[in-house]
């Protein structure tokens, strides 16, 4: 192991976390052959296989499990050293390690760009995950802070809301319920309802809303992509339950419509979350302060939420 490089350890840790070479390549912005080469080089240093392949699935070997624990300890030690050095210069330098759920794709790059105008020397490492993956990355100390709609109720996490997050039921513009006033939730029974996968913020909010209503609307289709849900609704495959921060372009072009359901939009909040025992580096603390001071206003500017959200906003959490 004495000739192993930090890059090889980082690539190995990413593959071990996903148990998938393609996903690791995507996260690291590398080609899959480059990822495979880095792992092979590390295996040549250890003299043992770190992964085993059974069919199309990848598993850690016993040697891989031992190496993973050490790799994470080394990576963490390097990160702490970088953070300590960055702290000498305050928040003006260092790396912001942050992750956001996929609905944040529609505004989060704009928030980062605005923050970097204040802190131009800050580097950013950004991950886009679903809710369960964000929680695992926080627990494994892969990221410093996470931006999500529904933080897990865990004593080891500290979370704080910084902006409203409305949800609505969307439909093709020619759907019979579009244009009707104060539609009951129960009217959706019998409709084909398309929602995100379990483990996502979207699905958790839908399930919670469904449980609070007198009528229960069954899920017809699960799709692990906001964009694919929108295209499926546009194609007439059913109704969708989505964050209103994801639908503005299609709504403004009249490709999607919003059903006026009693009690909607359902409004939750965007939260900034970190592990309670995590010592946040100065850049992460500065970004957290920035979100609380400017996040809500910037999101309003970056994402033109349809007027129904502004006129009927109902804060619940």
C-alpha positions in Angstrom: 0.0 0.0 0.0 3.0 2.3 0.4 2.7 3.3 -3.3 -1.0 3.9 -3.4 -2.1 7.4 -4.3 -4.8 9.6 -2.8 -6.5 9.6 -6.2 -6.7 5.8 -6.2 -8.1 5.7 -2.7 -10.7 8.3 -3.6 -11.8 6.4 -6.7 -11.9 3.2 -4.8 -14.0 4.7 -2.0 -16.5 6.1 -4.5 -16.9 2.7 -6.2 -17.2 1.0 -2.8 -19.9 3.5 -1.8 -22.0 2.9 -4.9 -20.9 -0.7 -5.6 -21.1 0.4 -9.2 -18.3 1.5 -11.5 -20.5 3.5 -13.8 -22.1 5.6 -11.0 -18.6 6.2 -9.6 -17.4 7.4 -13.0 -20.3 9.8 -13.3 -19.8 11.2 -9.8 -16.1 11.7 -10.3 -16.5 13.0 -13.9 -14.2 10.2 -15.2 -14.6 7.6 -17.8 -15.4 4.1 -16.6 -12.1 2.7 -18.0 -10.2 5.4 -15.9 -12.1 4.3 -12.8 -11.4 0.6 -13.5 -7.7 1.4 -14.1 -7.4 3.3 -10.7 -9.0 0.4 -8.9 -6.7 -2.2 -10.6 -3.7 -0.1 -9.7 -4.8 -0.1 -6.1 -5.4 -3.8 -6.1 -1.8 -4.3 -7.5 -0.5 -2.3 -4.5 -2.6 -4.4 -2.0 -1.9 -7.7 -3.8 -5.5 -8.7 -3.2 -8.8 -8.3 -5.1 -10.9 -5.5 -3.6 -14.1 -6.3 -5.5 -15.8 -9.4 -6.7 -18.4 -9.6 -9.5 -21.3 -11.9 -9.3 -23.4 -11.6 -12.4 -24.0 -7.9 -12.9 -23.6 -7.1 -9.2 -20.4 -5.8 -7.5 -19.4 -6.7 -3.9 -16.6 -5.8 -1.6 -14.2 -8.6 -0.7 -12.9 -8.9 2.9 -9.8 -7.2 1.7 -12.0 -4.5 0.2 -13.8 -3.9 3.5 -10.5 -3.5 5.4 -9.2 -1.2 2.7 -12.3 0.9 2.6 -12.1 1.7 6.3 -8.5 2.8 6.0 -9.2 4.7 2.8 -12.0 6.7 4.4 -9.8 7.5 7.4 -7.0 8.7 5.1 -9.4 10.8 3.0 -11.0 12.3 6.1 -7.6 13.2 7.5 -6.6 14.9 4.3 -9.9 16.8 4.3 -9.5 17.9 7.9 -6.0 19.2 7.0 -7.3 21.1 4.0 -10.1 22.6 6.2 -7.6 23.6 8.9 -5.4 25.3 6.4 -8.4 27.0 4.7 -9.6 28.2 8.1 -6.3 30.2 8.4 -7.7 32.4 5.6 -11.3 32.4 6.8 -14.0 31.5 4.3 -12.2 33.1 1.4 -10.7 29.7 0.5 -11.3 26.0 0.8 -13.7 23.6 -0.7 -17.5 23.6 -0.2 -18.6 19.9 -0.1 -22.3 20.0 -0.6 -25.1 17.8 -1.9 -28.7 18.6 -3.0 -31.7 16.5 -3.9 -32.6 16.4 -7.6 -35.4 19.0 -7.3 -32.7 21.5 -6.3 -31.1 21.2 -9.8 -33.5 23.9 -11.0 -32.1 26.7 -8.7 -29.0 25.4 -6.8 -26.4 26.2 -9.4 -27.7 29.8 -9.3 -27.3 29.9 -5.6 -23.7 28.6 -5.9 -23.0 31.2 -8.5 -24.3 34.0 -6.3 -22.3 32.7 -3.4 -19.1 32.5 -5.5 -19.5 36.2 -6.4 -18.9 36.9 -2.7 -16.2 34.1 -2.3 -14.6 33.7 -5.8 -11.7 31.6 -4.5 -14.0 28.9 -3.0 -13.9 25.5 -4.8 -17.1 23.5 -4.9 -17.8 19.7 -4.9 -21.4 19.2 -5.7 -23.4 15.9 -5.6 -27.0 15.4 -6.6 -28.7 12.5 -4.8 -32.1 11.4 -3.5 -33.0 11.8 0.1 -31.7 8.5 1.3 -28.4 8.9 -0.5 -27.9 12.4 1.0 -28.4 11.0 4.5 -25.8 8.2 3.9 -23.3 10.7 2.5 -23.8 12.9 5.7 -23.4 9.8 7.9 -20.3 8.7 6.1 -18.8 12.3 6.2 -18.6 12.4 2.4 -20.2 15.9 2.4 -20.2 18.7 4.8 -23.8 20.0 4.3 -26.9 18.8 2.4 -29.8 20.7 0.9 -33.0 18.7 1.1 -36.7 19.2 1.7 -37.3 16.7 4.4 -34.3 16.0 6.7 -34.4 12.7 8.6 -35.6 13.0 12.1 -32.3 12.0 13.6 -30.7 13.3 16.8 -27.3 13.4 15.1 -28.4 15.9 12.5 -28.9 19.7 12.7 -31.3 21.1 10.2 -32.8 24.6 9.6 -35.3 25.7 7.0 -34.3 28.6 4.7 -36.9 28.7 1.9 -40.4 27.5 1.1 -40.8 24.4 -1.1 -44.3 24.0 -2.7 -45.7 20.9 -4.4 -48.6 20.6 -6.8 -50.4 18.0 -8.9 -49.7 18.6 -12.6 -51.7 17.5 -15.7 -51.8 18.0 -19.5 -53.5 21.3 -20.3 -56.5 19.5 -21.9 -57.2 17.3 -18.8 -60.9 17.6 -17.7 -59.9 18.7 -14.2 -57.8 21.6 -15.4 -59.6 24.9 -14.9 -62.0 23.6 -12.3 -62.0 25.3 -8.9 -61.3 23.6 -5.5 -61.1 20.0 -6.8 -61.3 17.5 -4.0 -58.3 15.2 -3.5 -60.6 12.2 -3.8 -61.4 13.2 -7.4 -57.9 11.9 -8.3 -58.9 8.3 -7.4 -59.1 6.5 -10.7 -56.6 8.8 -12.3 -53.2 7.4 -13.2 -50.8 9.0 -10.6 -47.1 9.3 -11.4 -44.7 10.0 -8.5 -41.0 9.7 -7.7 -39.4 6.6 -6.2 -39.4 5.6 -2.5 -36.5 7.2 -0.7 -37.1 10.6 -2.5 -38.3 13.8 -0.9 -41.1 13.9 -3.5 -42.4 10.5 -2.6 -42.3 11.1 1.1 -44.3 14.3 0.7 -46.8 12.5 -1.5 -47.2 9.7 0.9 -47.6 12.1 3.8 -50.2 14.2 1.9 -52.1 11.0 0.9 -52.2 9.9 4.5 -53.6 13.3 5.7 -56.4 13.3 3.2 -59.7 11.5 3.7 -59.3 9.6 0.4 -56.2 7.7 -0.6 -55.0 8.1 -4.2 -53.1 5.0 -5.4 -49.7 5.3 -7.2 -49.8 4.0 -10.7 -46.2 4.6 -11.8 -42.9 5.3 -10.0 -40.2 7.2 -12.0 -36.9 8.2 -10.6 -36.6 11.4 -12.6 -38.5 14.7 -12.4 -37.9 15.3 -16.1 -39.3 11.9 -17.1 -42.3 12.5 -14.9 -43.0 15.8 -16.6 -42.6 14.3 -20.1 -44.9 11.4 -19.1 -47.6 13.8 -18.0 -47.2 15.9 -21.2 -47.6 12.7 -23.2 -50.9 12.0 -21.4 -49.7 9.0 -19.4 -51.2 10.4 -16.1 -51.1 13.1 -13.5 -47.9 14.0 -11.7 -47.0 15.1 -8.1 -44.0 17.3 -8.3 -42.1 20.2 -6.7 -43.3 23.5 -8.2 -39.6 24.5 -8.4 -39.3 21.9 -11.2 -42.2 22.7 -13.5 -41.9 26.5 -14.3 -40.6 26.2 -17.9 -43.3 23.8 -19.0 -46.0 25.7 -17.2 -45.1 29.0 -18.8 -45.1 27.3 -22.2 -48.5 25.8 -21.5 -47.2 22.3 -21.8 -48.3 21.5 -18.3 -51.1 22.7 -16.1 -51.8 22.7 -12.3 -54.9 21.2 -10.9 -56.5 23.5 -8.3 -56.9 21.0 -5.4 -58.3 21.9 -2.0 -55.4 22.5 0.4 -52.8 22.8 -2.4 -50.1 23.7 -3.0 -48.6 21.6 -0.2 -45.7 23.6 1.1 -42.7 22.2 2.9 -39.4 23.9 3.3 -35.9 23.6 1.9 -33.5 22.8 4.8 -29.7 23.0 5.1 -28.5 20.0 7.1 -25.2 18.8 8.7 -24.1 16.2 11.1 -24.3 17.4 14.7 -20.7 16.2 15.4 -19.3 17.6 12.2 -17.0 20.6 12.7 -18.1 22.7 9.7 -15.2 24.4 7.8 -15.5 28.1 7.5 -16.6 28.0 3.9 -19.6 25.7 4.9 -20.5 28.0 7.7 -20.3 31.0 5.4 -22.5 29.2 2.8 -25.1 28.3 5.5 -25.3 32.0 6.6 -25.7 33.0 2.9 -28.6 30.6 2.4 -30.4 31.9 5.5 -29.9 35.5 4.5 -30.5 35.3 0.7 -31.6 31.8 -0.2 -35.4 32.3 -0.3 -35.2 35.6 -2.2 -32.8 34.1 -4.8 -34.9 31.0 -5.4 -37.9 33.3 -6.1 -35.8 35.0 -8.7 -34.2 31.9 -10.2 -37.4 29.8 -10.4 -40.6 31.5 -11.5 -43.1 29.5 -9.5 -46.6 29.7 -11.0 -48.9 32.3 -9.3 -51.1 29.6 -7.6 -48.2 28.9 -5.2 -47.9 32.6 -4.2 -51.6 33.2 -3.8 -52.5 30.0 -1.9 -49.3 29.2 -0.1 -50.1 27.0 3.0 -47.1 26.6 5.3 -47.2 23.3 7.2 -43.5 22.5 8.0 
